[in-house]
Amino acid sequence: MKIIAIEKELPDSKPQDFKDLSEREAIEAWNLYQEGFIREMYFKADQSCAVLILESEDVVEAGKTLQRLPYVKEKLISFDLIPLKPYPGFSRLFKSKYSHR
């Protein structure tokens, strides 16, 4: 399942906390990318906020796997997780006209 993960910085986090963990965070993000869990990584254009495209069994498993990230583990950030499914709309348009039965 594809999942969009949008980062939220938690209220008690301090800039120095991020700096202290930044190398470990990058290494673990790279590991998750190499494992195929993180498929794509972005920052929002209007703010320093990560947006990840994940591949996972479900949202629960994705949340558990994200706990491997030091920023999450140390409660500096969390993620809103949005599960995705394939868009079925085209079948409504083309089903009768181009059906291959």
HUGIRA-V247518 format. One record per backbone hydrogen bond with DSSP energy under -0.5 kcal/mol. NH is the residue of the N-H (numbers start at 0). CO is the residue of the C=O. If there is no record, write none. Layout:
<<NH:CO> <NH:CO>>
//
This chain:
<<2:53> <3:81> <4:51> <5:3> <5:79> <6:4> <6:49> <7:77> <9:75> <12:9> <16:13> <17:13> <18:14> <19:15> <20:16> <21:17> <21:18> <24:20> <25:21> <26:22> <27:23> <28:24> <29:25> <30:26> <31:27> <32:28> <33:29> <34:30> <35:32> <36:31> <37:31> <38:36> <38:52> <39:52> <41:50> <43:48> <46:43> <48:46> <50:41> <51:4> <52:39> <53:2> <53:51> <54:36> <55:0> <61:57> <62:58> <63:59> <64:60> <65:61> <66:62> <66:63> <67:64> <68:65> <71:68> <72:68> <73:69> <74:71> <75:70> <76:70> <77:7> <79:5> <80:78> <81:3> <81:79> <82:80> <83:1> <90:87> <91:87> <91:88> <92:88> <93:89> <94:90> <97:93> <98:94> <100:98>>
//
